[in-house]
């Protein structure tokens, strides 16, 4: 079994910063990809950023230049540094893990990010 626990969400003013963390535990024998998705009210869940073992990194166009994803393999932890936050970044942010290319996908429970003045 795999467990993912996110933290770091909260309320921040426009232009502010937050750093999300997601710790993976359980049977983590390898990490093929870890990433962050978000879901705003009334919208579908969308990719924010993902990183693969090949160091290939993908970002949504809306966050390029503002968000940075990183993985600490020793700690089985993925981070999302979010700068210059905008109200449209308000959503529940979910961590995602896949241990192998064709294996199952695991999700965290989500952490709320609210950007408002």
N, C-alpha and C positions, 0 to 999 in steps of 0.2 A: 504494500500500500504506500501511497505517496500523499503527503499533506503539504499544502502551501498556505502560508500565513502572511498576509500583507499588513503593512503598517505605514504610518507617515501621512495619511490623509488629514484633511481639516479644512478650515475656513481661512481664506487668504484674500487680500485685496488685489485688484488688478495691478499687474506689474510685479507682483511678489513672486516668491519661490517656494517650492516644496520639494522634498526628497522622499520618494516612496521606496520601501524595501519589501522584499518577498523572500522568505526563508523556506526552502524545501527540505523536508525531512522524510524519513522512512527508507524505503528501498531505492535509494538514488545510486544506481550502479553506473550511470553515465548521464550526461546532459547533451542532447542533440540541439535543443533550442529552448530558450526561455524568453518570455516577452510580456508585454503589457497591452491590454485591450481596455476599452472604456465603453460605457453605455450611458447615454443621457436619457432622461425621461421621454418616452414616446419614440425613441430611435433604436436602431439596431446596434448591436455590439460591433465595434470597429477596432481595427488594429491601430495601436499608437506607435509601438516600436518593438522590434524583435531582434534577437542576436542568436547566431548559430555558432556551432563549434568551429566552423571554418572562419570565424570572425566576420562573416557577412552580416551586416546590420541593415535593417530596413526601418524607415520612419514614414509615418503618414505625412503627406505634404503640409498639412496644417500645423505640424509641430517641428518641422525641420528648422534647425538653427536655434530653437528654444529648448528642446528636450534632449537629454542624453541618456542612453541606456548603457549599463555596464554589468558585468557578471563577475563575482568573486567565486571561482570554482572551488576554492578550499573551504568556503563557507556555504556552498550551495545556495547562494543568495544573488538575486538580481535587483538592481537599483534603477530608479528612474528619477533623474534630476530634472526638475521642471522649473524653468526660468521664464520671466516675462509672461506670467499667466494671464489669460484672458477669460472673460465671463463664459465664452463658448467652450472653454476647457472643463467646465463644470460637468461632472459625471461620476459614476461609480467606476473605479479603476480595478481591473482584474489582472491577476498574474496567471500566466499560462506556462506549462512545462510539458515538454515531450522528451522522453529519455532516449528514444531511437527515432529514426526517420519515419518508420511506418508503425510505431507503437501508439498506445493510447495517449490521449491528451488529458492533462490534469489542470484543474482550475482552482484558484483560491476563492475565498468567500467575498472578496471585494472590499475596497476602502473608498469612502466618499471624499471627493474633492469638490469644494465649492469656492468659486471665485466671484466675490461680490464686494462692493463698497458699502 
